[in-house]
Amino acid sequence: MATSYCPKRGDLVWLTFNPQAGHEQSGHRPALVLSHESYNRKVGLALL
């Protein structure tokens, strides 16, 4: 059975910046989760 992942504060996650426009970074980049897990679950997104 699959479970949904909710990032916790302090987790490192990989983001994909595609497509990109102009001089923006593209590809896979690491990001640090700054928001608390309860916030992430409530609003359905995380602050990185």
PyMOL commands that set and color helices and strands:
alter all, ss='L'
color gray80, all
select helices_A, chain A and resi 37-43
alter helices_A, ss='H'
color red, helices_A
select strands_A, chain A and resi 12-16+28-32
alter strands_A, ss='S'
color yellow, strands_A
deselect
rebuild
show_as cartoon
